[in-house]
Amino acid sequence: MIIQVFIIFTIMMSKKCKYALKALTRLAKNFNKGHLQTADIAKLENIPKKFLEQILLELKHARMVGSKQGSGGGYFLIKNPKEISVADVYRLFDGAIALLPCVSINFYERCEDCTDEKSCAMQREFIKIREGARKMMSKVTIHSFIKESDNQ
């Protein structure tokens, strides 16, 4: 319980990441039904259009979304919404889930002030926090957002 509360107050998501999740959720609601134009996503999700264009390009480079030019074109999900986790999107836009560089899986860096990582209490405890956050964020997918909104 304490770890969960700590995670909530320490891991802050950027607006870019939040908007990416909103855009992916909108695209997931339209999964296998065609394409959505940037202007429509921006309006429906209250995201600045220019900012959304940058976000969608990053999602395209990460192979989460695809796009089609011309009439009837727009953006669409490449992956199934059940295969895109919050952890995937967070790492793409905000980097490491870990709060300390020495406990990061993908962005590890040794702490300058640490003399012995094997006996470091900070590292031991922050690994637990990282794992709690990582597991939780990996379980929640874009599909989870659709499922929840359908029940309301």
Secondary structure, DSSP 8 states (H G I E B T S, - for coil): -HHHHHHHHH----HHHHHHHHHHHHHHHTTTS--B-HHHHHHHHT--HHHHHHHHHHHHHTTSEEEE-STT-EEEESS-GGG-BHHHHHHHHH--SSSSGGG-SSS----TT-S-GGG-HHHHHHHHHHHHHHHHHHH-BHHHHHHHHHT-
